[in-house]
């Protein structure tokens, strides 16, 4: 388990990222998680995951890890991008892994590529040897861990020299129309949708609060560089409210 100390982000806002609480929250919403992702992003999350999978730059036969994989959508994106690659999805919420494995069975029955396996594990203590993977991805995961620098150090550790660490995450939009829209959408509309769709009024109230407490896109790039990644860059998506970061493991 990760540290149980509440984490703070760029705005020094206290957010309870106790692992047992996070696990229980995501376990409760696992069955409706995909539906809420589609509703929250108006269906754009699939396109953004495909962009993240492309940024992994996988070649035939490569191994890739999708950390904090949730229900597996980014893991499946990696498998779609490189069917001959060996993809592993990792998450610490059992209910999320159940959803991912059920989706894998359904995809395989239709002849679609699937990850090799979905395993239980913690991004803060990855159960893999150094320099193993050609790429490590994480989609909407590091915002929920209590030690973001440690998470990126772990991802960098298991990435082979020259490989890539790719992070897709919600972020604070720059001032302007995009930020005003995002504040209303995520702060008011999404919590109501979450309550109606999942029956959980807390999970999607936590979401905007966790974004507000999370490092901004430029600060996250600096954290990735501090974890030993090089050539770190990012692009904004979704009116600036989503960031796609890419860094390279040191050679």
Backbone as numpy.savetxt, mean C-alpha at the origin, in Angstrom:
# Nx Ny Nz CAx CAy CAz Cx Cy Cz
5.02 -8.36 15.81 4.18 -7.16 15.81 5.06 -5.90 15.81
4.53 -4.84 15.26 5.24 -3.58 15.26 5.05 -2.90 16.61
5.73 -1.77 16.76 5.62 -1.01 17.99 4.18 -0.60 18.25
3.79 -0.56 19.52 2.43 -0.16 19.87 2.36 1.31 20.25
3.42 2.05 20.04 3.42 3.46 20.36 2.69 4.24 19.28
1.74 5.14 19.62 1.05 5.92 18.60 2.05 6.68 17.74
1.79 6.70 16.44 2.71 7.34 15.50 2.27 8.76 15.22
3.22 9.57 14.78 2.93 10.95 14.40 3.48 11.20 13.00
2.81 12.08 12.29 3.22 12.38 10.92 3.72 13.80 10.80
3.67 14.34 9.59 4.26 15.64 9.33 3.56 16.74 10.11
2.26 16.58 10.37 1.54 17.59 11.12 1.57 17.37 12.61
2.33 16.38 13.09 2.44 16.05 14.51 1.07 15.75 15.12
0.18 15.15 14.31 -1.13 14.77 14.80 -1.08 13.33 15.31
-1.54 13.08 16.54 -1.48 11.71 17.05 -2.50 10.81 16.36
-2.04 9.69 15.86 -2.91 8.70 15.23 -2.59 7.35 15.87
-3.61 6.63 16.29 -3.41 5.34 16.93 -3.19 4.28 15.85
-1.93 3.89 15.66 -1.61 2.82 14.71 -1.19 1.56 15.46
-1.80 1.32 16.60 -1.53 0.09 17.32 -1.84 -1.08 16.40
-0.89 -2.00 16.21 -1.09 -3.08 15.24 -2.34 -3.91 15.48
-2.67 -4.20 16.74 -3.85 -5.01 17.00 -5.12 -4.27 16.59
-5.13 -2.96 16.79 -6.28 -2.16 16.38 -6.39 -2.12 14.87
-5.27 -1.90 14.18 -5.28 -1.84 12.71 -5.71 -3.17 12.13
-5.19 -4.26 12.70 -5.56 -5.59 12.21 -7.05 -5.84 12.37
-7.60 -5.47 13.53 -9.03 -5.68 13.77 -9.87 -4.82 12.84
-9.45 -3.57 12.63 -10.22 -2.67 11.77 -10.27 -3.18 10.34
-9.12 -3.58 9.79 -9.11 -4.07 8.41 -9.74 -5.45 8.31
-9.66 -6.23 9.37 -10.35 -7.51 9.36 -11.85 -7.33 9.26
-12.38 -6.33 9.96 -13.82 -6.08 9.96 -14.33 -5.65 8.59
-13.50 -4.94 7.82 -13.97 -4.40 6.53 -13.47 -5.19 5.33
-12.78 -6.32 5.57 -12.13 -7.04 4.47 -13.11 -7.43 3.36
-14.30 -7.89 3.73 -15.24 -8.37 2.72 -15.74 -7.26 1.81
-15.73 -6.02 2.27 -16.22 -4.89 1.48 -15.10 -3.93 1.08
-13.88 -4.34 1.35 -12.73 -3.45 1.10 -12.61 -3.08 -0.37
-12.70 -4.05 -1.26 -12.56 -3.77 -2.69 -13.66 -2.83 -3.18
-14.89 -3.08 -2.75 -16.00 -2.22 -3.16 -15.77 -0.79 -2.71
-15.31 -0.61 -1.48 -15.06 0.74 -1.00 -13.93 1.41 -1.77
-12.91 0.65 -2.14 -11.83 1.23 -2.95 -12.37 1.77 -4.27
-13.25 0.98 -4.91 -13.82 1.43 -6.18 -14.64 2.71 -5.99
-15.45 2.73 -4.92 -16.31 3.89 -4.68 -15.49 5.12 -4.32
-14.50 4.95 -3.45 -13.71 6.09 -2.98 -12.95 6.76 -4.10
-12.46 5.96 -5.04 -11.60 6.49 -6.11 -12.33 6.60 -7.44
-13.63 6.37 -7.43 -14.45 6.38 -8.66 -13.83 5.42 -9.69
-13.32 4.30 -9.21 -12.77 3.28 -10.09 -11.35 3.51 -10.55
-10.71 4.60 -10.12 -9.37 4.92 -10.60 -8.27 4.12 -9.90
-8.58 3.50 -8.78 -7.54 2.79 -8.04 -6.92 1.66 -8.87
-7.72 1.03 -9.73 -7.17 -0.03 -10.58 -6.13 0.51 -11.55
-6.41 1.66 -12.14 -5.43 2.29 -13.05 -4.16 2.65 -12.30
-4.29 3.17 -11.08 -3.12 3.57 -10.31 -2.29 2.35 -9.92
-2.93 1.25 -9.59 -2.18 0.04 -9.29 -1.44 -0.48 -10.52
-2.06 -0.36 -11.69 -1.37 -0.78 -12.91 -0.13 0.08 -13.15
-0.23 1.37 -12.85 0.94 2.24 -12.97 2.04 1.80 -12.01
1.65 1.45 -10.79 2.63 1.00 -9.80 3.29 -0.29 -10.26
2.50 -1.22 -10.80 3.06 -2.48 -11.29 4.03 -2.23 -12.44
3.72 -1.28 -13.29 4.62 -0.95 -14.39 5.93 -0.38 -13.87
5.85 0.45 -12.83 7.05 1.07 -12.26 7.97 0.05 -11.60
7.47 -1.14 -11.30 8.33 -2.18 -10.72 9.37 -2.67 -11.71
9.13 -2.46 -13.02 10.08 -2.82 -14.07 10.51 -4.29 -13.97
9.56 -5.18 -13.86 9.88 -6.60 -13.75 10.25 -7.19 -15.10
11.18 -8.13 -15.06 11.59 -8.88 -16.25 11.21 -10.34 -16.05
11.02 -11.10 -17.13 10.63 -12.51 -16.99 11.52 -13.26 -16.00
10.88 -14.00 -15.10 11.60 -14.79 -14.11 11.93 -14.07 -12.83
11.71 -12.75 -12.77 12.00 -11.99 -11.55 11.09 -12.43 -10.40
11.58 -12.20 -9.18 10.75 -12.34 -7.98 10.34 -10.96 -7.51
9.09 -10.82 -7.08 8.58 -9.55 -6.57 7.78 -9.79 -5.31
7.83 -8.82 -4.41 7.07 -8.87 -3.17 6.10 -7.70 -3.14
4.84 -7.99 -2.84 3.85 -6.94 -2.59 3.56 -6.93 -1.10
4.13 -5.96 -0.39 3.98 -5.87 1.06 2.67 -5.17 1.40
2.10 -5.52 2.56 0.79 -4.97 2.95 -0.20 -5.15 1.81
-0.29 -6.37 1.30 -1.00 -6.62 0.04 -2.50 -6.54 0.17
-3.05 -6.59 1.38 -4.49 -6.53 1.53 -5.18 -7.66 0.78
-6.17 -7.32 -0.03 -6.91 -8.33 -0.79 -6.23 -8.71 -2.09
-5.02 -8.20 -2.32 -4.17 -8.70 -3.39 -4.22 -7.99 -4.72
-4.92 -6.87 -4.83 -5.08 -6.27 -6.16 -3.75 -5.85 -6.79
-2.84 -5.27 -6.01 -1.55 -4.90 -6.59 -0.71 -6.14 -6.89
-0.83 -7.17 -6.06 -0.14 -8.43 -6.34 -0.60 -9.00 -7.68
-1.90 -8.96 -7.92 -2.43 -9.45 -9.20 -1.96 -8.57 -10.35
-1.83 -7.27 -10.09 -1.32 -6.37 -11.11 0.10 -6.72 -11.51
0.93 -7.09 -10.53 2.30 -7.51 -10.83 2.30 -8.79 -11.65
1.43 -9.74 -11.28 1.34 -11.00 -12.02 0.85 -10.77 -13.44
-0.10 -9.85 -13.61 -0.59 -9.53 -14.95 0.52 -8.90 -15.80
1.30 -8.04 -15.15 2.36 -7.33 -15.87 3.47 -8.28 -16.29
3.75 -9.29 -15.47 4.83 -10.24 -15.75 4.38 -11.64 -15.35
3.65 -12.33 -16.22 3.09 -13.65 -15.87 4.14 -14.69 -15.48
5.36 -14.55 -15.98 6.39 -15.53 -15.64 7.15 -15.16 -14.37
6.83 -14.03 -13.77 7.49 -13.62 -12.53 6.89 -14.37 -11.33
7.67 -14.47 -10.29 7.24 -15.12 -9.05 6.86 -14.02 -8.07
5.56 -13.86 -7.85 5.04 -12.78 -7.01 4.57 -13.35 -5.68
4.95 -12.69 -4.60 4.48 -13.06 -3.26 3.75 -11.87 -2.66
2.55 -12.10 -2.14 1.82 -11.07 -1.41 1.93 -11.33 0.08
2.11 -10.27 0.86 2.28 -10.40 2.31 1.37 -9.41 3.03
0.70 -9.88 4.06 -0.12 -9.00 4.88 -0.25 -9.60 6.28
-0.58 -8.77 7.27 -0.69 -9.31 8.62 -2.14 -9.42 9.10
-3.11 -9.17 8.21 -4.51 -9.31 8.56 -5.07 -10.58 7.93
-5.40 -11.59 8.74 -5.85 -12.87 8.17 -7.04 -12.76 7.24
-8.00 -11.91 7.59 -9.20 -11.78 6.77 -8.88 -11.21 5.39
-7.90 -10.33 5.30 -7.48 -9.80 4.01 -6.85 -10.91 3.17
-6.03 -11.73 3.80 -5.39 -12.82 3.07 -6.42 -13.84 2.58
-7.47 -14.06 3.35 -8.55 -14.96 2.90 -9.15 -14.42 1.60
-9.43 -13.12 1.57 -9.99 -12.51 0.36 -9.03 -12.65 -0.81
-7.75 -12.40 -0.58 -6.75 -12.48 -1.65 -6.66 -13.90 -2.21
-6.65 -14.88 -1.33 -6.54 -16.28 -1.80 -7.78 -16.72 -2.55
-8.95 -16.27 -2.10 -10.19 -16.62 -2.82 -10.19 -15.99 -4.21
-9.71 -14.76 -4.32 -9.63 -14.11 -5.63 -8.63 -14.82 -6.53
-7.54 -15.31 -5.94 -6.54 -16.03 -6.72 -7.13 -17.31 -7.31
-7.91 -18.03 -6.51 -8.54 -19.26 -7.00 -9.49 -18.94 -8.16
-10.27 -17.87 -8.01 -11.21 -17.49 -9.07 -10.48 -17.08 -10.34
-9.40 -16.31 -10.19 -8.64 -15.89 -11.36 -8.00 -17.08 -12.06
-7.44 -17.97 -11.27 -6.76 -19.13 -11.86 -7.75 -20.00 -12.64
-8.98 -20.08 -12.16 -9.99 -20.88 -12.86 -10.34 -20.29 -14.22
-10.03 -19.00 -14.41 -10.26 -18.34 -15.69 -8.97 -18.20 -16.51
-7.92 -18.90 -16.07 -6.66 -18.89 -16.81 -5.84 -17.63 -16.65
-6.11 -16.84 -15.63 -5.37 -15.59 -15.41 -4.17 -15.85 -14.50
-3.09 -15.10 -14.69 -1.91 -15.30 -13.83 -2.19 -14.89 -12.40
-1.57 -15.59 -11.47 -1.76 -15.30 -10.05 -0.41 -15.32 -9.35
-0.31 -14.66 -8.20 0.91 -14.76 -7.40 1.18 -16.20 -6.98
2.44 -16.48 -6.66 2.77 -17.82 -6.18 2.08 -18.11 -4.86
2.06 -17.10 -3.96 1.43 -17.33 -2.66 1.13 -16.02 -1.97
0.22 -16.09 -1.02 -0.06 -14.98 -0.11 0.29 -15.47 1.29
1.18 -14.74 1.96 1.70 -15.19 3.24 1.43 -14.16 4.32
1.35 -14.64 5.56 1.20 -13.77 6.71 2.56 -13.21 7.11
2.61 -11.91 7.38 3.87 -11.31 7.79 3.73 -9.83 8.03
4.76 -9.25 8.61 4.77 -7.85 9.03 5.82 -7.11 8.21
5.43 -5.99 7.60 6.37 -5.21 6.79 7.53 -4.67 7.63
7.35 -4.59 8.95 8.43 -4.11 9.81 9.44 -5.20 10.15
9.10 -6.44 9.86 10.02 -7.57 10.07 9.79 -8.58 8.95
10.21 -8.22 7.75 9.95 -9.08 6.60 10.69 -10.41 6.73
9.99 -11.52 6.53 10.59 -12.85 6.73 11.33 -13.36 5.49
12.20 -12.50 4.93 12.93 -12.86 3.72 14.38 -12.43 3.86
15.25 -13.11 3.13 16.66 -12.80 3.18 16.97 -11.51 2.41
18.15 -10.97 2.65 18.59 -9.76 1.98 18.67 -9.98 0.46
18.41 -8.88 -0.28 18.66 -8.84 -1.73 17.89 -9.91 -2.51
16.72 -10.27 -2.05 16.00 -11.37 -2.70 15.18 -10.93 -3.91
14.50 -9.79 -3.81 13.48 -9.45 -4.79 13.97 -8.40 -5.81
13.49 -8.55 -7.03 13.78 -7.54 -8.06 12.98 -6.27 -7.80
11.84 -6.40 -7.13 11.02 -5.24 -6.80 10.16 -5.55 -5.58
9.93 -4.53 -4.78 8.99 -4.61 -3.66 8.00 -3.47 -3.83
6.73 -3.79 -3.77 5.69 -2.77 -3.88 4.90 -2.71 -2.58
4.27 -1.56 -2.35 3.35 -1.42 -1.24 2.28 -0.41 -1.67
1.03 -0.83 -1.61 -0.07 0.05 -2.01 -1.00 0.32 -0.86
-1.07 1.59 -0.47 -1.93 2.01 0.63 -1.69 1.15 1.87
-0.42 1.01 2.23 -0.06 0.20 3.38 0.78 0.91 4.42
1.81 1.66 3.99 2.73 2.23 4.97 2.09 3.32 5.82
0.98 3.88 5.35 0.29 4.89 6.16 -0.23 4.29 7.46
-0.34 2.97 7.51 -0.93 2.31 8.67 0.08 1.68 9.61
1.37 1.86 9.36 2.38 1.26 10.23 2.93 2.31 11.18
3.37 1.90 12.37 3.84 2.87 13.35 5.26 3.38 13.13
6.00 2.77 12.22 7.39 3.16 11.99 7.67 3.14 10.50
7.37 4.24 9.83 7.50 4.31 8.37 8.95 4.16 7.91
9.93 4.83 8.52 11.31 4.63 8.08 11.76 3.17 8.19
11.36 2.52 9.27 11.74 1.11 9.42 11.12 0.25 8.32
9.88 0.54 7.96 9.23 -0.22 6.89 10.02 -0.10 5.59
10.47 1.10 5.27 11.24 1.26 4.02 12.64 0.66 4.14
13.22 0.67 5.32 14.51 0.00 5.47 14.37 -1.50 5.23
13.28 -2.07 5.72 13.02 -3.49 5.50 12.79 -3.79 4.02
12.01 -2.94 3.36 11.76 -3.16 1.93 13.04 -3.01 1.13
13.86 -2.03 1.49 15.14 -1.85 0.80 16.06 -3.04 1.06
16.03 -3.57 2.26 16.91 -4.70 2.62 16.66 -5.91 1.74
15.40 -6.21 1.48 15.08 -7.43 0.73 15.06 -7.21 -0.78
15.35 -5.99 -1.22 15.40 -5.69 -2.65 16.84 -5.81 -3.14
17.03 -6.50 -4.25 18.39 -6.71 -4.76 18.94 -5.39 -5.29
20.26 -5.23 -5.31 20.87 -4.00 -5.83 20.36 -3.68 -7.24
19.95 -2.44 -7.42 19.41 -2.01 -8.70 17.92 -2.25 -8.84
17.31 -3.01 -7.90 15.87 -3.25 -7.93 15.11 -2.04 -7.43
13.79 -2.13 -7.50 12.96 -0.98 -7.19 12.03 -1.23 -6.01
11.82 -0.17 -5.22 10.78 -0.13 -4.21 9.75 0.89 -4.68
8.50 0.43 -4.81 7.42 1.26 -5.36 6.34 1.42 -4.30
5.96 2.65 -4.03 4.96 2.95 -3.00 3.83 3.76 -3.61
2.61 3.25 -3.49 1.40 3.96 -3.91 0.62 4.28 -2.65
0.38 5.57 -2.40 -0.21 5.93 -1.10 -0.99 7.23 -1.21
-2.00 7.35 -0.37 -2.71 8.63 -0.24 -1.79 9.65 0.40
-1.99 10.91 0.02 -1.13 11.97 0.53 -1.93 13.26 0.61
-1.40 14.24 1.28 -2.06 15.53 1.35 -1.87 16.26 0.02
-2.97 16.66 -0.58 -2.91 17.37 -1.85 -2.37 18.78 -1.64
-1.67 19.33 -2.64 -1.21 20.72 -2.55 -2.40 21.67 -2.44
-2.15 22.86 -1.89 -3.21 23.85 -1.77 -3.82 24.15 -3.13
-5.11 24.34 -3.15 -5.80 24.65 -4.40 -7.10 23.88 -4.51
-7.64 23.84 -5.72 -8.93 23.20 -5.95 -8.90 21.72 -5.59
-7.79 21.03 -5.96 -7.69 19.61 -5.66 -7.77 19.34 -4.18
-7.09 20.15 -3.39 -7.11 19.96 -1.93 -8.50 20.22 -1.37
-9.17 21.28 -1.86 -10.50 21.58 -1.35 -11.47 20.43 -1.68
-11.38 19.91 -2.92 -12.24 18.80 -3.30 -11.94 17.58 -2.44
-10.65 17.28 -2.26 -10.26 16.10 -1.50 -10.71 16.21 -0.05
-10.59 17.41 0.54 -10.99 17.59 1.93 -12.48 17.28 2.12
-13.29 17.72 1.16 -14.73 17.46 1.26 -15.03 15.98 0.98
-14.40 15.44 -0.07 -14.69 14.05 -0.47 -14.26 13.07 0.61
-13.00 13.18 1.04 -12.47 12.23 2.01 -12.93 12.53 3.43
-13.10 13.81 3.73 -13.45 14.18 5.09 -14.93 14.03 5.41
-15.79 14.14 4.38 -17.23 14.11 4.65 -17.95 12.97 3.93
-17.66 12.83 2.62 -18.41 11.86 1.83 -17.98 10.42 2.12
-16.66 10.18 2.10 -16.16 8.81 2.27 -16.54 8.21 3.62
-16.45 8.93 4.75 -16.91 8.31 6.00 -18.37 7.87 5.97
-19.22 8.65 5.28 -20.62 8.27 5.16 -20.75 7.02 4.30
-20.02 6.99 3.17 -20.03 5.80 2.33 -19.55 4.58 3.09
-18.48 4.76 3.85 -17.93 3.66 4.62 -18.93 3.10 5.61
-19.66 3.98 6.27 -20.66 3.52 7.23 -21.78 2.76 6.53
-22.21 3.26 5.37 -23.31 2.62 4.65 -22.89 1.29 4.03
-21.67 1.22 3.47 -21.23 0.03 2.74 -20.69 -1.05 3.66
-19.90 -0.65 4.64 -19.25 -1.64 5.50 -19.90 -1.79 6.87
-20.70 -0.81 7.25 -21.29 -0.85 8.59 -20.32 -0.45 9.67
-19.13 0.00 9.29 -18.10 0.39 10.25 -17.89 1.90 10.17
-18.38 2.66 11.14 -18.25 4.12 11.08 -16.85 4.63 11.38
-15.99 3.76 11.96 -14.68 4.23 12.40 -13.59 4.08 11.34
-13.65 3.01 10.54 -12.55 2.72 9.61 -12.35 3.85 8.61
-13.43 4.39 8.08 -13.27 5.40 7.04 -13.31 6.82 7.59
-13.48 6.95 8.91 -13.18 8.21 9.58 -11.68 8.25 9.88
-11.11 7.06 10.14 -9.66 6.96 10.37 -8.88 7.36 9.13
-9.41 7.05 7.95 -8.67 7.28 6.70 -8.23 8.73 6.52
-9.14 9.73 6.52 -8.67 11.10 6.34 -7.76 11.58 7.46
-8.01 11.08 8.69 -7.14 11.48 9.80 -5.74 10.92 9.61
-5.63 9.70 9.11 -4.31 9.09 8.90 -3.56 9.78 7.78
-4.28 10.25 6.76 -3.62 11.00 5.67 -3.08 12.32 6.20
-3.87 12.99 7.03 -3.44 14.29 7.58 -2.20 14.14 8.45
-2.04 12.99 9.10 -0.91 12.77 9.99 0.29 12.13 9.30
0.12 11.78 8.03 1.17 11.07 7.31 2.12 12.07 6.65
3.42 11.73 6.50 4.34 12.63 5.82 3.85 13.01 4.43
4.07 14.26 4.05 3.71 14.71 2.70 4.60 14.02 1.68
4.23 14.17 0.41 4.92 13.41 -0.64 6.42 13.68 -0.66
6.83 14.94 -0.51 8.26 15.24 -0.53 8.96 14.70 0.71
8.24 14.72 1.84 8.81 14.17 3.08 8.95 12.65 2.99
7.99 12.00 2.34 8.08 10.56 2.18 9.25 10.20 1.27
9.48 11.00 0.24 10.64 10.77 -0.63 11.93 10.86 0.18
12.01 11.81 1.11 13.20 11.95 1.94 13.35 10.74 2.88
12.24 10.23 3.40 12.29 9.03 4.24 12.82 7.85 3.45
12.35 7.69 2.21 12.83 6.59 1.37 14.33 6.73 1.10
14.78 7.94 0.83 16.21 8.16 0.62 17.00 7.85 1.89
16.44 8.22 3.04 17.10 7.94 4.31 17.17 6.45 4.62
16.27 5.68 3.99 16.28 4.23 4.17 17.30 3.54 3.27
18.03 4.33 2.48 19.07 3.77 1.63 18.70 3.64 0.17
17.51 4.11 -0.21 17.11 4.05 -1.61 17.66 5.25 -2.37
17.96 5.06 -3.63 18.53 6.13 -4.45 17.57 6.49 -5.58
17.86 7.64 -6.21 17.06 8.10 -7.35 15.56 8.08 -7.02
15.22 8.56 -5.83 13.84 8.55 -5.39 13.08 9.68 -6.08
11.93 9.34 -6.64 11.09 10.34 -7.30 9.63 9.98 -7.08
8.74 10.94 -7.33 7.32 10.65 -7.18 6.52 11.48 -8.17
5.32 10.99 -8.43 4.35 11.72 -9.24 3.03 11.72 -8.51
2.27 12.78 -8.69 0.98 12.90 -8.05 -0.13 12.41 -8.98
-1.15 11.82 -8.37 -2.30 11.32 -9.10 -3.57 11.78 -8.37
-4.70 11.66 -9.02 -5.97 11.92 -8.34 -6.07 13.30 -7.74
-5.90 14.35 -8.56 -5.95 15.74 -8.08 -4.91 16.01 -7.00
-3.82 15.26 -7.03 -2.73 15.48 -6.08 -2.89 14.75 -4.77
-3.97 13.96 -4.60 -4.25 13.32 -3.33 -3.68 11.91 -3.22
-3.03 11.43 -4.28 -2.37 10.14 -4.28 -0.96 10.34 -4.85
0.02 9.69 -4.27 1.40 9.82 -4.75 1.97 8.44 -5.08
2.68 8.37 -6.19 3.36 7.14 -6.59 4.87 7.40 -6.51
5.51 6.79 -5.50 6.94 6.96 -5.26 7.71 5.75 -5.79
8.90 6.01 -6.32 9.79 4.96 -6.79 11.19 5.25 -6.30
11.85 4.25 -5.73 13.25 4.37 -5.35 14.00 3.11 -5.76
15.30 3.21 -5.88 16.12 2.09 -6.32 17.06 1.65 -5.20
17.19 0.35 -5.04 18.10 -0.19 -4.04 19.54 0.07 -4.45
20.38 0.38 -3.49 21.78 0.71 -3.77 22.50 -0.48 -4.38
23.34 -0.19 -5.36 24.12 -1.25 -6.01 25.38 -1.54 -5.21
